Amino acid sequence: MLPSSIRLAQVFCPSYTADKRSVKGIPANRLISRNGTILLGLLSPEPPSPNLSRCLTGPADAWQPVRRADRRPDERSGRRVPLIGTHGQAPTIENRFPHGGPWDMAFRSKGSLSDLAVFGGPPVFSERLHVGRPNIGDRGRLLTRMNELLDRRWLTNNGPFVQEFEQRIAELSGVKHCVATCNATAALEVAVRALDLRGEVIVPAFTFIATAHALRWQGLTPVFCDIDPRTHNIDPSEVMRHVTPRTTGILGVHLWGRPCEVDALTDIARTRGLALLFDAAHAFQCSYKGRMAGQFGHAEVFSFHATKCVNSGEGGAIVTNDDELARRARLMINFGFEAFDRVTSVGINAKMSEMSAAMGLTSLESLHEFVGAAHRNYTAYECELADLPGIRMLAYDPSERSNYHYVILEIDEAVAQIGRDEVHQVLWAENVLARRYFYPGCHRQQPYASDERVRQQRLPVTDAVAARVLCLPNGTAVGPEEVAAICRVIRFVAAKASEVQARLRGA
Ligand code: T4K
């Protein structure tokens, strides 16, 4: 049964986007009734039903619980949404939750350290909550497309869905060419070959391993560069230190969808005669100085992997305004075939399939909804975690377009009195599978870590940031209730940081 001291209510917050911190003067998400009942607010920009309206001002008993058992799947997204407020009929504890359910755990209060799952208490979530749960989109549209491609008997090799997908990506990014690929790693490899990079390429060490591997797999030497602690992106002032006669290019990464210092990198590349490529795996629909990612450097690469904001299951794309580069890349992803029976250069198979493009096109149709959900969650996290000592949430520039896909905490142990790894441990025990992206940095992974030159290198900012970062669940698979519950755990841990740390360390 739901503990009688806990109630969950939908809170109508008309000023949700402008002022997320209070509802009728009460701090949202921390509504405590006079008799001590804990009320977890479900922030909602939707007007409430008459029942819910009364909830805000009425006695605690009038508040309504909402749990997974009481939710219906949304037809478009497949995500479960609360019945309350959408069907108008207010459930009661007795008639709706006679047997309890997964949300019994979800909103259990953590009163003492022993209530934490890591110390033997029940986990907040009975099901695992992942970082990277895919956004799904309209299943009906996807299935229609699947039927179409089956009817057409055209499954891959530059089919109509791939062409349409490429056109949409190019339009949305404001770029001339898009070459869709089977994933972003292959796209990076094709791009560095199409750019004819050789020798050394300067790349940040704080990135997903694919960025470095794509270079190495092509026989290039990734030269790791430190990052700017504020942006987590490659530090242009550090780049210059790594330029040697063997350097042919710079591969910047728009980490978390926050674009690199493009102007500074463009200047360096131009003055030193280097190619400039961007790994924009995270940055689809993000802007830099008002221009969309995809338009910078000689080329950029997007990822449409399942875990990305827009996904095609597996997928990627090379985008560029360079006609010749696009032509070369297009040949390379299809074995170098220029026409039937005519191969003019070495190539591989890095084509996107029609099934992936069908998923990608369907995903694009829900782009607005996906970014909206990520932004809503991001704002709720920001609201709840804003004032915790030593715990900082990475901000997105409100004057730019962002997809808000990554919710990144930086935990400074010296101030927070608890380390990132300990918070990570606590969250995993609660079934919140937060990720330590991109710990420990590419330079500390093989084969790079064994390279004498890399071993000699010092990347102090990368090491410090890699030890502090924690990525929290976001996307359409996560709703305000989950965000509220995750934040409650983090706030509890932050409030009792030194005690939690001591107990974890067996002191
Ligand atoms: N450059 C950068 C900067 C990147 O971040 C990436 C990929 C690339 C290049 C290369 O792009 P691709 O070649 O992949 O297109 C995941 C993704 O696999 C990877 O694409 C992504 N970056 C990276 C940041 O995250 P892992 O090792 O964390 O994957 P995994 O299997 O642990 O999945 C992440 C979470 O998502 C899991 O907790 C489970 C959940 N999940 C995953 C899949 C695939 C689901 O719930 N459903 C699913 O279908 O790398």
Residues whose N, C-alpha, C, O or C-beta is under 5 A from the ligand:
A	BS01	T4K	H130 V131 G132 R133 P134 N183 A184 T185 T207 F208 A210 T211 D279 A281 S303 F304 H305 A306 T307 G315 G316
